[in-house]
Amino acid sequence: MSIKNILCAILVLFVLTGCNREWFTTHSGNMPTNDRIEKLQFGQTQKEVISLLGTPSNVVSLDRDTWIYMSAEVERIAFFKPKEVSRDVLLIKFSDYKVTEIKRMTEKDGEKIIVSTDKTETLGHNPGFFAKFFGGSKTFSPIAPGAGM
């Protein structure tokens, strides 16, 4: 074989391996294994659930009695928009620190969630022109307090 054929074969090999989608698949989340989830029972305490499944991916901030374990697989190819390949969600609800509801969902069960980019205005944090540009000037002191002249 000539060097030209070897270089051509190496180039074809690089092009073909570049098309492999496994290199661009990312896994995120901490979904417990199925055998651990099967051991989950109603009436177990939060401590028992943590020792069995580990720390949840998320605890709902407005309802501390709802825990979410989840994992997702996202496929990214070059500069194209990422595509969610699979999603697995385990929702556990507690009442009086004991399991009352266990719900398992996949991407087929859920709706597409669109993240909002809107901003929420907070009261009292909208300074006027002079406060914005000259408000800090009253706190400036070139001489440290207590330094004798």
N, C-alpha and C positions, 0 to 999 in steps of 0.2 A: 504494500500500500504506500501511496505517496503521502507526503506531508499535507498536501492539499486535501486529500480524502480524509485524513485523520482530523484536520481542523474543521472540515465540513461536518464530520460525524459528531465532534464535540459541540459545535454550534447547534446542531439539531437536538442533541441531548439537553443542552441548556434551555432551548426553547420549549421542549416537551416537559421538562421538570418545572418550568415556570408556569405552566398551565395547571399544575396540581393544586386543587382548591384546598386541600388539607393544610397547606402551609399558611393559609389566610383565615382559618377558622379559630375563633377564640371562645373559650369557655369561661363563664363567670358565675358567681354565686356559690352557695354551700349547701346544696340539696343533699340530705342524708340518703343512704342506700335504702333500697326497698325493704330489705330484711329488718332494718331498724325501724322503719315507718310502720311495718306490720306489728311490731311489739308495742306501739303506741295504743293506749286504751283510755276510754273515758274515765274520769275521776282521778287520773294521775295529777300530781302536783307539778308546779312550774319547775321545781328543783329536779324532779324525776325526769321531766321532759328534757331539760338541759343535759342531764347526765346521759340520757339515751340518744338524743339527736344533736347535741351541741348547741352553741349560741345561734339564735335565729339571724337571718339575713337582715330583718327589719322588725322593729316593734312599732306599731301604729302610734304616732305621737299623741293623738287626741283620745285614743282608747288603748291604754297600756295593757289591756287584757287580750289583745289580738296580736299574735305573732305570725310572721311570714318567713318561710324558708323557700328559697327559690334558686333556680339555675337557668341560664340561657346560653344558647350557642349561636354566635353571630358570625356570618361569613363576610369577609371583606376581600374584594378583588380590586386591586390597584386604586384608582381614584373614584371608583363608582360608589354609590350610596350603599352602606352596609345593609345586609339582609338577615333578618332573624330566621334561623333554620328551625330551632326548637326552643320551647320554654316549658318549664315545669315549676309549678307553684304548690306549696303545701301551706294551708291556712289553718291555724289552731287558735280557737277562742277559749278563754278561761272565764270562770265565774267563781268567786271566792277562792282564787288560786288553784282551781281544779279544772281539768279539760272538760269542756262541754260540747265542743264542735270540732270536727276534723274534716277538712275539705281539700281534695286534691284536684288541681286544674292543669290543663295544658294550654298551648296557644289556640287550640280549637275552641276551648271553653270561654276564652276571654275576648275582649274587644281590643282593637288597636288603641293604644294610649298615645295621645299626642301631647307632648310637653309644651306648656304655654311659655312664651317668652315675654308676656306682659309683665309690667312692673306694678307693684303695690305701693301706692303713696302712703307715707307715714305722716302723721300730724306733727307739726312743730319743727320739721326739718326742712323748711323751705325759706332760707334766708333771703333777704332783699339784696339789692345791688351793693349798697355800702357795707352791709354786714358781711357779704361774701368776699369783697375785695379789700376792705379796710378793717374788718372785725378783729383780726389778729394783731393789728398794730398797737393796740392798747396794752398788750401783754409783753411787748418787747422791751427789754431793759438792757442797754449796753453795759451798764455797771451793775455788778451783782449786789443785791441788798446786803448791807452790813459792811461793805468794803469801804474803808475810810479813805477820804480824799484829802 
